[in-house]
Every structure is written in C-alpha cells, then in structure tokens.
C-alpha cells in the first residue's frame, strides 16, 4: 500500500536525522496512529478517537512506530 509506505518513509527519515543543539546530537523519533475511513467510522469524533487509540498503541509498543487501525 503506497500510503503506508509514505508514513514509514517519513518515520525513517525523521529517525535518521539527529538534531545538533549546542554541540549535542539529539536523536528524534516519531510515533503515529493512522486510521483509514471504514464502516466503524461514523463521525469526525470517531475518526479522532480511533487515531488517538492507534497513537497510544504506537507509543506503548516501543515508540518510533506507525500503527494502523
């Protein structure tokens, strides 16, 4: 799935570019929850709730992840 590949490409790019701050290298990673419109999504609130749950799954699963619902 091309969309899924795009999220992984962004995640990997962020992780591969440390930030230099006052001579210190700071490694940064991102975690994100992604939800595609499906039959269980009936409102924007449903979409936000499912995305939020996916985000917490990503963070609780070790961070630096893309979780799909």
TIMI-2910 file (N, C-alpha, C, CB; in pm, 1 decimal, decimal comma, always signed):
<rs>
+----------+----------+----------+----------+----------+----------+----------+----------+----------+----------+----------+----------+------+
!      n_x !      n_y !      n_z !     ca_x !     ca_y !     ca_z !      c_x !      c_y !      c_z !     cb_x !     cb_y !     cb_z ! resn !
+----------+----------+----------+----------+----------+----------+----------+----------+----------+----------+----------+----------+------+
!    +85,2 !   -117,4 !     +0,0 !     +0,0 !     +0,0 !     +0,0 !    +89,5 !   +123,3 !     +0,0 !    -96,8 !     +0,0 !   +122,5 !  Unk !
!    +75,6 !   +209,2 !    -98,5 !   +162,6 !   +326,0 !   -114,8 !   +150,6 !   +423,5 !     +1,7 !   +129,8 !   +397,6 !   -244,6 !  Unk !
!    +31,2 !   +443,0 !    +54,2 !    +12,4 !   +535,1 !   +166,0 !    +90,3 !   +486,2 !   +287,3 !   -137,3 !   +549,9 !   +200,4 !  Unk !
!    +83,1 !   +358,1 !   +313,7 !   +155,0 !   +300,9 !   +427,7 !   +306,0 !   +319,9 !   +410,2 !   +121,1 !   +150,5 !   +443,7 !  Unk !
!   +353,7 !   +299,9 !   +288,9 !   +496,1 !   +319,7 !   +261,3 !   +537,8 !   +464,3 !   +286,6 !   +528,3 !   +280,4 !   +116,6 !  Unk !
!   +450,8 !   +559,3 !   +253,1 !   +482,5 !   +701,3 !   +275,2 !   +500,8 !   +731,7 !   +423,1 !   +372,1 !   +790,5 !   +217,4 !  Unk !
!   +413,6 !   +678,4 !   +508,2 !   +427,0 !   +700,6 !   +651,8 !   +556,2 !   +639,7 !   +704,8 !   +306,9 !   +642,3 !   +726,2 !  Unk !
!   +590,8 !   +522,2 !   +657,9 !   +715,8 !   +458,0 !   +701,3 !   +836,6 !   +536,0 !   +653,3 !   +723,3 !   +313,9 !   +649,8 !  Unk !
!   +830,7 !   +589,6 !   +532,0 !   +941,3 !   +669,7 !   +479,2 !   +963,5 !   +793,7 !   +564,5 !   +914,2 !   +709,9 !   +333,7 !  Unk !
!   +854,9 !   +860,4 !   +603,0 !   +865,9 !   +978,4 !   +688,8 !   +922,6 !   +940,6 !   +825,2 !   +728,8 !  +1046,2 !   +705,3 !  Unk !
!   +871,4 !   +832,2 !   +883,3 !   +919,6 !   +787,6 !  +1014,8 !  +1069,6 !   +759,9 !  +1011,5 !   +843,7 !   +661,5 !  +1060,0 !  Unk !
!  +1114,0 !   +689,2 !   +909,1 !  +1255,4 !   +655,5 !   +897,3 !  +1341,7 !   +778,7 !   +872,1 !  +1275,6 !   +555,0 !   +785,8 !  Unk !
!  +1291,3 !   +872,0 !   +792,2 !  +1366,8 !   +994,2 !   +762,9 !  +1387,8 !  +1076,4 !   +889,4 !  +1294,2 !  +1078,3 !   +656,6 !  Unk !
!  +1284,9 !  +1091,1 !   +969,5 !  +1297,6 !  +1166,9 !  +1094,5 !  +1399,9 !  +1100,2 !  +1185,8 !  +1160,6 !  +1178,2 !  +1166,3 !  Unk !
!  +1393,9 !   +968,7 !  +1196,9 !  +1485,8 !   +895,8 !  +1285,0 !  +1630,3 !   +903,3 !  +1237,1 !  +1443,5 !   +750,5 !  +1295,5 !  Unk !
!  +1650,0 !   +924,6 !  +1108,4 !  +1786,4 !   +925,0 !  +1054,5 !  +1852,6 !  +1062,5 !  +1057,4 !  +1785,0 !   +874,1 !   +913,2 !  Unk !
!  +1779,8 !  +1163,8 !  +1106,0 !  +1834,3 !  +1299,8 !  +1104,5 !  +1842,8 !  +1357,1 !  +1246,5 !  +1747,6 !  +1391,3 !  +1015,6 !  Unk !
!  +1952,7 !  +1327,9 !  +1316,4 !  +1966,1 !  +1383,6 !  +1451,2 !  +1976,2 !  +1536,0 !  +1445,5 !  +2089,9 !  +1324,6 !  +1522,1 !  Unk !
!  +1931,9 !  +1598,3 !  +1551,8 !  +1936,1 !  +1744,0 !  +1562,9 !  +2059,9 !  +1782,1 !  +1642,5 !  +1806,4 !  +1800,0 !  +1630,4 !  Unk !
!  +2134,5 !  +1880,3 !  +1589,6 !  +2252,1 !  +1930,5 !  +1660,8 !  +2208,3 !  +2050,6 !  +1743,1 !  +2368,4 !  +1968,7 !  +1561,5 !  Unk !
!  +2223,9 !  +2041,5 !  +1874,8 !  +2186,8 !  +2150,8 !  +1964,4 !  +2300,7 !  +2175,5 !  +2061,2 !  +2055,4 !  +2119,1 !  +2040,9 !  Unk !
!  +2360,0 !  +2290,5 !  +2048,0 !  +2472,6 !  +2328,7 !  +2134,4 !  +2580,3 !  +2221,2 !  +2137,9 !  +2423,4 !  +2356,8 !  +2276,2 !  Unk !
!  +2610,6 !  +2165,5 !  +2022,3 !  +2715,3 !  +2065,0 !  +2013,3 !  +2674,2 !  +1924,7 !  +2053,5 !  +2827,9 !  +2106,2 !  +2096,0 !  Unk !
!  +2549,1 !  +1905,3 !  +2085,2 !  +2498,3 !  +1773,6 !  +2123,8 !  +2405,0 !  +1720,1 !  +2015,2 !  +2424,4 !  +1781,0 !  +2260,3 !  Unk !
!  +2421,0 !  +1594,6 !  +1987,7 !  +2332,5 !  +1529,6 !  +1891,4 !  +2209,9 !  +1475,1 !  +1964,2 !  +2406,9 !  +1415,7 !  +1815,6 !  Unk !
!  +2092,6 !  +1517,1 !  +1920,7 !  +1967,9 !  +1470,3 !  +1980,6 !  +1895,2 !  +1385,4 !  +1877,4 !  +1878,5 !  +1590,0 !  +2028,5 !  Unk !
!  +1872,2 !  +1260,9 !  +1912,5 !  +1800,0 !  +1171,8 !  +1822,3 !  +1650,4 !  +1188,9 !  +1843,6 !  +1842,0 !  +1024,4 !  +1844,4 !  Unk !
!  +1576,9 !  +1198,3 !  +1735,5 !  +1433,5 !  +1220,6 !  +1739,8 !  +1363,8 !  +1107,6 !  +1665,0 !  +1396,6 !  +1358,7 !  +1679,3 !  Unk !
!  +1256,5 !  +1059,3 !  +1721,8 !  +1172,4 !   +961,5 !  +1652,3 !  +1027,3 !  +1007,5 !  +1661,7 !  +1189,8 !   +817,8 !  +1712,9 !  Unk !
!   +944,6 !   +951,4 !  +1576,7 !   +801,8 !   +982,9 !  +1580,9 !   +721,3 !   +854,0 !  +1588,2 !   +759,7 !  +1066,3 !  +1457,3 !  Unk !
!   +609,3 !   +866,4 !  +1653,3 !   +510,3 !   +759,3 !  +1655,6 !   +379,5 !   +820,3 !  +1607,6 !   +495,6 !   +694,9 !  +1799,7 !  Unk !
!   +306,2 !   +746,7 !  +1530,6 !   +179,6 !   +799,1 !  +1481,1 !    +74,3 !   +689,4 !  +1471,5 !   +199,1 !   +865,0 !  +1345,0 !  Unk !
!    -47,7 !   +729,6 !  +1487,3 !   -160,8 !   +639,9 !  +1470,2 !   -237,8 !   +683,3 !  +1347,4 !   -252,0 !   +638,6 !  +1595,7 !  Unk !
!   -262,5 !   +590,2 !  +1258,5 !   -329,4 !   +622,1 !  +1132,8 !   -456,6 !   +539,0 !  +1121,3 !   -235,6 !   +596,4 !  +1011,6 !  Unk !
!   -563,1 !   +606,1 !  +1083,8 !   -691,6 !   +538,3 !  +1065,9 !   -744,7 !   +572,5 !   +928,0 !   -793,9 !   +579,1 !  +1176,8 !  Unk !
!   -782,1 !   +470,8 !   +854,0 !   -848,2 !   +491,6 !   +726,3 !   -998,4 !   +484,3 !   +746,3 !   -801,6 !   +387,9 !   +621,9 !  Unk !
!  -1070,9 !   +563,6 !   +672,3 !  -1217,2 !   +562,9 !   +680,5 !  -1267,1 !   +421,8 !   +655,6 !  -1280,3 !   +662,6 !   +578,5 !  Unk !
!  -1354,2 !   +373,7 !   +745,9 !  -1412,6 !   +240,5 !   +731,1 !  -1554,6 !   +241,4 !   +788,0 !  -1324,9 !   +132,8 !   +802,3 !  Unk !
!  -1620,6 !   +127,1 !   +787,1 !  -1760,6 !   +119,8 !   +829,3 !  -1782,3 !   +151,8 !   +976,8 !  -1814,3 !    -16,7 !   +800,4 !  Unk !
!  -1677,3 !   +144,1 !  +1059,3 !  -1693,9 !   +173,6 !  +1201,6 !  -1676,4 !   +322,8 !  +1232,5 !  -1594,4 !    +92,2 !  +1283,2 !  Unk !
!  -1637,1 !   +400,9 !  +1132,2 !  -1618,1 !   +545,1 !  +1149,1 !  -1743,0 !   +615,5 !  +1097,3 !  -1489,3 !   +595,5 !  +1073,9 !  Unk !
!  -1816,3 !   +677,6 !  +1189,7 !  -1940,9 !   +744,2 !  +1152,7 !  -1934,9 !   +895,2 !  +1168,9 !  -2053,7 !   +689,8 !  +1235,1 !  Unk !
!  -1828,2 !   +944,9 !  +1229,8 !  -1816,6 !  +1088,5 !  +1253,0 !  -1668,6 !  +1125,7 !  +1265,6 !  -1895,5 !  +1130,9 !  +1380,6 !  Unk !
!  -1644,5 !  +1254,6 !  +1264,5 !  -1507,5 !  +1302,7 !  +1286,0 !  -1460,3 !  +1263,2 !  +1425,6 !  -1499,3 !  +1456,8 !  +1267,5 !  Unk !
!  -1550,1 !  +1267,3 !  +1522,1 !  -1513,2 !  +1226,3 !  +1658,0 !  -1468,5 !  +1080,2 !  +1661,8 !  -1631,0 !  +1247,4 !  +1754,0 !  Unk !
!  -1537,2 !   +992,8 !  +1587,5 !  -1496,1 !   +851,8 !  +1578,9 !  -1356,6 !   +841,1 !  +1518,7 !  -1597,1 !   +770,0 !  +1494,5 !  Unk !
!  -1331,8 !   +917,2 !  +1414,5 !  -1201,7 !   +914,4 !  +1347,2 !  -1091,1 !   +959,3 !  +1441,9 !  -1203,8 !  +1003,7 !  +1221,9 !  Unk !
!  -1115,0 !  +1067,0 !  +1514,7 !  -1015,8 !  +1118,1 !  +1609,6 !   -992,6 !  +1018,1 !  +1722,1 !  -1060,8 !  +1253,4 !  +1667,4 !  Unk !
!  -1099,1 !   +959,6 !  +1772,5 !  -1085,3 !   +862,5 !  +1881,3 !  -1002,0 !   +742,0 !  +1837,0 !  -1224,0 !   +816,1 !  +1929,6 !  Unk !
!  -1030,6 !   +688,5 !  +1719,1 !   -955,7 !   +573,3 !  +1669,4 !   -809,3 !   +609,1 !  +1641,5 !  -1021,2 !   +518,9 !  +1542,4 !  Unk !
!   -786,1 !   +728,6 !  +1589,9 !   -648,5 !   +774,1 !  +1566,1 !   -572,2 !   +787,9 !  +1696,8 !   -648,2 !   +907,9 !  +1490,9 !  Unk !
!   -638,0 !   +842,2 !  +1796,1 !   -576,1 !   +858,0 !  +1928,1 !   -540,8 !   +723,0 !  +1988,8 !   -669,5 !   +934,6 !  +2022,2 !  Unk !
!   -631,7 !   +626,9 !  +1976,7 !   -603,6 !   +491,8 !  +2027,5 !   -485,2 !   +429,0 !  +1954,8 !   -727,4 !   +402,1 !  +2012,8 !  Unk !
!   -478,6 !   +448,5 !  +1824,2 !   -366,4 !   +394,6 !  +1746,5 !   -235,5 !   +461,2 !  +1787,7 !   -390,7 !   +414,2 !  +1595,3 !  Unk !
!   -239,4 !   +591,1 !  +1813,7 !   -119,5 !   +661,4 !  +1858,5 !    -69,7 !   +604,9 !  +1990,9 !   -147,3 !   +811,4 !  +1872,3 !  Unk !
!   -159,4 !   +583,9 !  +2086,3 !   -118,1 !   +526,9 !  +2215,3 !    -67,3 !   +384,1 !  +2199,4 !   -234,7 !   +529,7 !  +2314,7 !  Unk !
!   -123,6 !   +308,7 !  +2106,5 !    -69,9 !   +175,2 !  +2076,9 !    +74,7 !   +185,9 !  +2028,0 !   -157,4 !   +103,3 !  +1970,8 !  Unk !
!   +100,7 !   +284,9 !  +1942,3 !   +236,6 !   +304,5 !  +1889,9 !   +332,8 !   +341,3 !  +2002,3 !   +237,8 !   +414,1 !  +1781,2 !  Unk !
!   +292,2 !   +432,8 !  +2087,7 !   +379,4 !   +474,9 !  +2197,9 !   +402,4 !   +361,6 !  +2297,4 !   +319,4 !   +595,9 !  +2269,9 !  Unk !
!   +298,2 !   +289,1 !  +2329,4 !   +310,7 !   +178,9 !  +2425,7 !   +381,7 !    +58,4 !  +2367,3 !   +174,2 !   +137,5 !  +2475,2 !  Unk !
!   +387,3 !    +49,6 !  +2235,8 !   +452,4 !    -63,2 !  +2169,9 !   +600,8 !    -44,2 !  +2148,1 !   +387,4 !    -88,8 !  +2039,6 !  Unk !
!   +658,0 !    +59,9 !  +2206,2 !   +801,8 !    +79,7 !  +2194,6 !   +840,9 !   +207,5 !  +2123,5 !   +861,9 !    -35,1 !  +2124,0 !  Unk !
!   +744,0 !   +285,6 !  +2083,6 !   +768,3 !   +413,0 !  +2015,3 !   +833,7 !   +392,3 !  +1879,6 !   +855,8 !   +503,4 !  +2101,4 !  Unk !
!   +851,3 !   +503,5 !  +1805,6 !   +908,5 !   +500,8 !  +1671,3 !   +833,8 !   +401,3 !  +1582,6 !  +1057,8 !   +465,0 !  +1677,3 !  Unk !
!   +702,5 !   +412,4 !  +1582,8 !   +619,4 !   +319,2 !  +1506,5 !   +505,4 !   +390,7 !  +1437,9 !   +564,8 !   +210,1 !  +1596,8 !  Unk !
!   +455,2 !   +327,7 !  +1333,3 !   +331,4 !   +369,3 !  +1269,0 !   +232,3 !   +256,3 !  +1292,4 !   +351,2 !   +400,1 !  +1114,4 !  Unk !
!   +122,6 !   +288,2 !  +1358,4 !    +19,6 !   +188,6 !  +1385,8 !   -104,7 !   +222,7 !  +1305,3 !    -12,9 !   +181,7 !  +1537,5 !  Unk !
!   -156,4 !   +124,7 !  +1237,0 !   -275,5 !   +140,3 !  +1152,2 !   -395,7 !    +77,0 !  +1219,5 !   -253,0 !    +77,3 !  +1012,8 !  Unk !
!   -509,4 !   +140,6 !  +1207,6 !   -636,8 !    +85,0 !  +1254,1 !   -733,1 !    +86,5 !  +1140,6 !   -693,5 !   +163,0 !  +1374,1 !  Unk !
+----------+----------+----------+----------+----------+----------+----------+----------+----------+----------+----------+----------+------+
</rs>
